[in-house]
């Protein structure tokens, strides 16, 4: 009985891992990051190889059912004991749980975006500094000099650039990286000038 449970658990693990590999590698292909996102590719390949490995275990144990005499398959069946089967069951549960998370969170289904490298983060930080921080500095300087028109123009320009940056970070509507309704929620309200920004 132990080998049947193990074969079923390994089949579940294998299929779940292959689906996860497809999601990750498919995301890399769609976003044209297959050759540039090494961490994302390696993660996809890990799931792919593990999926093939576990599926192979399951298939090998089922071979004698098709009338094929395979002593290695018989030995593999006999080698499974309850502690190992227990871990296979746990592994199947974890695989299904992981797969369920990928189906529930669009940020993960976007695949490679989960694995942004440091160069992208550095570029985004520089853009925020150059376009927002410096723009606000210009607005404050103009306001301090009493040049309300220049200050207002600097604030409006900075807001426009900030919206552009946020759009790039969150994704255009209907794009690969776009967030859906309710996917981005704050843990606490933003504070503005000592008060809460609740809108």
Residue, then its C-alpha position, 0 to 999 in steps of 0.5 A: x500500500x505504501x508504494x501506491x500512496x507514494x506514486x500518487x503523491x509523487x504524481x501530484x508533486x510532479x504535475x504541480x511543479x511542472x505547472x509552476x515551471x510553465x508559469x515562471x518560464x512562460x512569464x519570462x518568455x512573455x516579458x522577454x526576460x528569458x536571457x536576462x533574468x537569470x534568477x527567474x530562469x534558474x527558479x523555473x528550471x529548478x521546478x522543471x527538473x524537480x517536476x520531471x524527477x517526481x513524475x519519473x518516480x511515479x511513472x516508474x512505479x506504475x510500469x509493472x501495471x502495464x505488463x512490463x517486467x522491470x525489476x528496478x520498478x519492483x525494487x523501487x516499490x519495495x524501497x518505500x516505507x512509511x516515513x518516506x511516504x509521509x514526506x511525499x504526502x507533505x511534499x504534495x501538500x506543499x506543492x499544491x499550496x504553492x501552486x494555489x498561491x500562484x493562482x491567487x496572486x497576480x504579482x506571482x503569475x506575472x512570473x519574472x517580475x518577482x525576480x527583479x535584479x538590483x540594477x532595475x531597483x537602482x535605476x528606479x531609485x535614481x529616477x525617483x531622486x532625479x524626477x521627484x526629489x529634485x522637482x520638489x526641491x525646485x518647487x520649495x526653492x521657488x516658494x521660498x523666493x515668493x515665486x508662486x507661479x514657478x513653484x506651482x509649475x514645478x509641483x505640477x511637473x513633479x506630480x506628472x513625473x511621479x504618476x509616470x513612474x508609478x504607472x511604470x512600476x505598477x504596470x499599464x492597464x491590461x499589461x503583463x505587469x498590471x495590478x488588478x483591483x484590490x491587489x495593492x493595499x496599504x498596511x497603514x494610512x499615508x501621513x501628509x503634513x502630520x495628518x492621515x491621507x485617507x483618500 
